[in-house]
């Protein structure tokens, strides 16, 4: 049964999970070779403390607070605390240059920033005289022992503010939580444009809660699932996976040590849900191909035959052929004999749903991983749509070349010019301090994506970008992809 979507403040959903799963593991992170666990109860208490410390600064409600650092528990704790305190989070890519950081802090009008370590603090100190920042909170003190600066405070010292503030205002966090309106902005996400400076897309609590719940209607997720956090949290996708989906389901989030250790960490964690960009999936596939090319003639023969069997089985499933039962039986032998072991070596032994999105990927890539028993699906969305517009469902056979069907509660159509338009509760509030671009992007409630597409029986296909349209001598609009094909 499809449940109605319920708009709610993100921290409200978070603290409901805290009460529901207080002793269950919420976060895992590796330190000195050991996986450390944070329960939902500990997660919730940490968020309350940081929220109280933020409230003690008496910043204007609705203020932007920036976070600059790699994925780690403190990122999620501060993110949720910022929203709990009635503020809005703005993540900054940890690879950003001082000039890029200066622009975002200045444009977002942030007065408070959380920085990961000495490396990120150094970037801020280089540009601090030109910033309006009142306070910089540093998580990791390594290399900074004895360092003092009037505007810099270490995380453990910042937490002490919470104790004093809560002693004088014991219900401050509770009152702040109750005061959050679902239409209030929860995040400002800066998206890179093709030209000029990045744009600050405003996402409300309604946007986030409605899209997350709509996603969960087509991809069943529970507290038994585990995800891996490794893509930048300054991006909407990683927020959906590592922050918002767990907040509504109780999923456990595992932080990888680094992008270089991702393959090893995947084998340790064996996530049930995993998403990445085509480049990462292509690397996984390439590693398997190289390994099999270097194996014995017998192993190469068995591998190639099993992949052929898997391909015939996939084709039979797509066509609904009468021989499907036969191919299912043959595939079971190929899977348990060879393919399953390759899937396990990748770290996907328990995988239930996998996503390959953010850029175009070949049909062969999707087909290969589905042959291995990894249900790799495509999807399409933008920051301005809170991450998702269309998605391939798990309960339907994937149509290669199509990104999927519209998210529940979202309308999707193609304009007369061929542009993909979307309307629904996930469409963003607009661009911060850019009413002209907001008016251009949002017209009559419809989000103009700037992408060209086609819809076939409810399935969306991406054709190209509006800016790439070419006009022939006969006045016909065509795309470079059309010419190439």
N, C-alpha and C positions, 0 to 999 in steps of 0.2 A: 504494500500500500504506500502511495506517495504521501508523505507528510507535508503539511503546509509550512512554508518558510516563515521564520519568526525573526524579525529584525531586533537585534539586541546589542548592547555595548560589549565590545570584545573582552574587557576585564571582568564583566559580569559572568560571561561564559567561562572564563578562566577560573574564577573562584568557585564556580559550581563544580568544575573538575577537581579542584583542590579538595573540596569536601567529599566528593564521591570516591576519589582514588588516593586518599591521603597517604597510604603506606606503599602504594605502587611506585615503581621507578618511572620518573618523568624524563630525566636527562642522564646521559652517560658521556663522560669525556675521559680521554686517556692522558695520564700524567706519569712520567718516569716508568713507562711500560705497563702501568696498571690502570684498568678501567675503573673510574670512580663513579658512583651513583648518587643522583639527587632525587629524592622522592617528591611526589606532588606536594606533600605537606611542607617539606623544606623549600621547595620552589615558591610556594605561596607565601611563606614567612619572609623569604628574601625579597620578594616583590613588595610586600607591605613595608618593609624597612626602607627600601630605596624610594618608594613612593612618599613615605613620610619625610625622608631627607630632602626630596625635591620640594615638597610642600613647605618645608621650613625656610626655603629661599624666598618664598612669597613672590614668585614670578607671576605675571599676568596669566590667568587661565586661558588655555588655548594657544599658549606660546609653543614655538617649535623648539625641540631639544634634539641635538645631533648625536649620532653614535659613529665613531670612526675606529674600526677594528675588524679582525677576522672573526669567524664563527666560533663562539665559545659560550658556555652557560651565562656569563655576565651579559652578553649581548641580548639574550632573550629576557633575562631578569630585568635589565634596564628598560628594554622595549616595553614590556608589560607594565612596569612601574610608571613610566612616562605617561602611558594612556590612563592608568589608574589615577594619576595625579591631575587628570584633566588636560594634559598637554598632548602634543602630536609629535610622533617620532619621525626623524629624517635620517636615514642611513646614508653614510658616505663610503664609497668603495675604498678599501684599505690601500689600493694601488694608486689612488689619486695623488696628483702633484699638489704642492702648496698653493699654486694658483687656482687649481680646480676646487680645492677645499675652501679657499678664500671666497670664491664666487658663491658656493652653496651656503656657507655660513652667513655671508652678508645678505644674499638674496632671501634666505629663509627667515632672517631676523632673529636667529638663535642667540640666546644669552647663556645657555648651558650646553656643554659638550662632554660626552664620555669618550675617552681615548684609551686604546688598548695598552700601549706600552711606550717605552722610551722613543722608539722609532717614530710612532705617530705623534707623540708629544713634540718632538723636534720640528716636525712639519708645522705644527700649530705655532710654536714659539717664533718661528721665522716670520710669521705674518701677524702675530698677535697685536702689534701696535695699531694695525688698521682695522681690527675687529671690535665688535661691541660685546664680545664674550665677557661675562662676569665671572664665570667659574668653569674650570676644566677639571674633570674627575678622571684620574688615571687608575686603571684596574691593576696592572702589573708593575710592581715597584722595582723589579730587577734592573740593576744599572742606575737606579735613581736614589739609592739610600743616602739620606742626608740632604737631598735636594729640597730647596724651598723656593717658593714663588708666591707672591700675594694672591694670584688668581688660580693657582694649582693646588689641588688637594688629592690625596690618595683615597682609593675606594674604601678601605677599612676605616679611615678617619671620617669619610663622608657618612658612613653608616651610623657613626656615633651621634650624628645630628638627629637621626631618627629617634633615638632613645630620649633625648632631651625634648624633642618636639612632641612625641607621643605622651610624655609625662605631663606636659601642659595642655595637650589637645588629644586626649585618648581616642576620640572618634573621628579624628581628622581624615584618615584614609577611608573609613566607611562613608563619611559624608561626601567626600570627593567622588567616590565610586557611584553613589546614588545620584549625584548631580550630573553625570554624563548623559548627554542626549544622543540618540542614535544618529542624528543628523550632524553631529559634531565631527570635525575632521580628526581622523585617527593617525593618518600618515601623510607625509609629503614625500613623494618619490620622484627624484630628478632623473628624467629620461633624456638620453642624448638624441639630439636632432641631427638631421643630415647636414644642416648648416647652423652656425651660431652657437650660443650657449645652451646648456640643458634647460629643460622646462620642468617646473615643479608641479606634478600632478597630485591633486588633492583627493584622498580617499576617505570616506566617512565610515563610521562604525556600521551603518546600514549596508554600505557597499560590501564591506568585508564579511559581515555575518551572513548576508543573503547569498553571496557567491559561494562561500564555504559550505553552507548547508545544501545549496543546489548541487555542488560537486559531489557531496556525500550521498545524494539521492541516486546517483548513477555509478559511483565507485564505492561500494560498501567498505567502511573502515571501522575498526573497533580498537579498544584499549590493548588488544593482543598484538596489534601491528607495530612494526618498527621501521623508522625511516633514518636516513643518513643526511646529516647537514654538512654541506661542503661548498655549495654555490654561494655567491655573495648575498648577504642579507640586505644589501642596499637595493636588491631586485625584488619585484613582486613575487616571482615564482618561489624563491626560497622562503619567503614569508608565509605563503600558502602551505608549504610542506612542513616547515619546521616550527611555525608559530600558530597559525590559525587552525589548521587541521587538527593538531594535537589539542588545542584549546577546546574544540568541540567534540573530541572523541576520546582523549586520554592516551593517544599514541605516544610511544617512547621515542625520543630523539637522541640519536647517537652522533657525536661530533668527531669527524675524522681528524687525524693529527695534521695533515696537510694534503694538498692535491697530489703530491708525489706518493703518499702512502695510501691513497684511495684504494687501489687494488687489494693491498694487504688488509686494510681495514674492512673492506667489503667481505672478505673471506672470514674475518673474525666475527662480524656482526650478522651476516646473512639477513639483510633487510627483507621485509615483505613488500615494501613499496619503494620504488626508486625511479628518479627521473633525471635526465641529463640532456645535453645538447648533442646534435649529430656527431660532432668531432670526437666526443668521448666514446660514444657507441662504436664509431668507426675504428677507434683505437682498440677497443675490446675485441672486435671482430678480427682486426689485423693481427693481434697477438695470437689468437687461436689459429689463424691461417699459417702464420710463421711457425708456430709450434708443431702443427701437423706436417708442414713441409719438411721439417727437420726430424720427423719421427721415422720409424721403420717402414719399409714398403707395405707390410701387412696392415699396420695401423693406418697408413694413408689410404689404403684401399677400403678398409672398413669405414673410415670416416667419410669418404666421398660417397660410398654406397648408402650410408645411413642418412646423409644430407639429401641425397636424391630421393630416398624413401620419404623423408620429411617433406620435401617439396611436393611430391605427388599427393601426399596426405593433405597438405595445405590447399592444393588445387581442388581436391575432391571436396573438402569442406566448403570452399568458396562457391563451387558449382552445385553443391548439394547432390553430388553424383550417387547413383545407385550402388556403386562399388565402395561407398564410404566405410561400411563396416569392415570390408576386407582390408582396406588401407589403414584403418584404425588399429587393427590387430597387428599388421606388419610394422606400423610405426611404433607400437608399444615395444616390440622387440628391439627396434633400432634405438629407441629412446633409452630404455633401461640398460641396453648393452653398451652404448657409446655416448649418445647425446647428453644424457643426464649427468655424466661425469664431467663433461666440458662445462655444463651449466653450473655445477657445484664448484669447479675450480675458479670460476669467475666470482663466486660469492653469492650466487643467486639461487641457492638450493630451496629457500623458502619463498621466493618471490611470487606475489599474487598479481601485481600490476606494475608495469613499467612504462615510462613515458619518454618519447624522443621528440623534442619540440624546439622552438625558438629559431629554427632555420630549416630550409628544405633538406630532406633526406631521401635517399633512393628507395624504390620499392624493394630492391634486393636486400637492403639493410634490415628493413622491417621483417621481411620474409625469413631471413637467416636466423634472427633471434627467436621468432615464433617457432621455427623448426627445432631450435634447442629447448623449447618448452618455456621460454621467457615471453609472457604475453605483452609484447612491446606495442604500444599504441601511440597515435599521433594526437595532436591538439593544436589549438590556435587561440591566441588572445593577445592583449596588450595591457600595459600598465593602466591605460585609460578605461579598460573594461574590468579592472581588478583581476587581471591575469587570465581570465578564461572567457572565450566566446563560443567555441565549439570544441567537442571532445569525442574521441572514439570510445564507445562503451565496451565494457568487458563482456556483456551478455549478448553482443552481436559480433558477427564475423567482421574483421576489419576490411575496409575497402581501400586498398593501396592507391595512393595518389590523392585521397581525400583526407581532410583533417578531422572530420567527424560531424556530429549533429549539434544543434544549438543546445546550450546549457538550459536546464529546466527554468522556466520563468523569464527567459530571454527571447526577444524577437530578433530575427535576422533576415535581411533581404539584400538584394543587389539593386543599386540605383541604375538609372538609364545610362549612366556613363560606365557602368560595370563595377562601381566601388562597393565594397562590403560595408553595410550599415548595421548597427546593432542598437537595440533599445531594451532597457530592463533595469532592475535594481542594482546591477553591478557597474553601470555607467558612472564614471567619476564626476566629481563636483565641478571640475574645471581646472585651469592652470593658475597657480598662485601668482597674483599681480600681473596677469596677462589677459585682460578681458577680451581683447581683439582676437587672439588665437582661440580662446574658449568659445567665443561666438562662432568662429569659423569651423571649429571641430564639433560642437554640439548645436544641432539645428533641429528644432521641433522635437527635442528629446532623443534624437537619433545621433549616435556616435559615428562620425565619419572617420573610418579607420585609415584611409589613404592607401588601402590595399585593394587590388582587383581580384574578383572571385566569381565563381559560378556555383549555383546550387542545383543538385540533381537529386530529386526525391528526398529532400531534407538534408543531404550530405553536402558539405562545403568543400570546394576545391579552391586553393589559392593560385591565382594566375600570374600576378605580378604587382608592381607598385604603380599608383596613379602618376607619379612624377616621371615614370619611364615610358609612358605612352608615346607612340610615334604616330604621326598623321601622314598617310600616304598621299600621293598626288591626286588620288580620287576622293580624298576627304575621309577615308576610313581610318578609325583608331585601331591600332594593333600594338602588341607588346613585343619586346625582344624575345621572350620565351616562345611566342607564336612563330617568329621567324626561325629560331633555332630548331624548333620541332618540325 
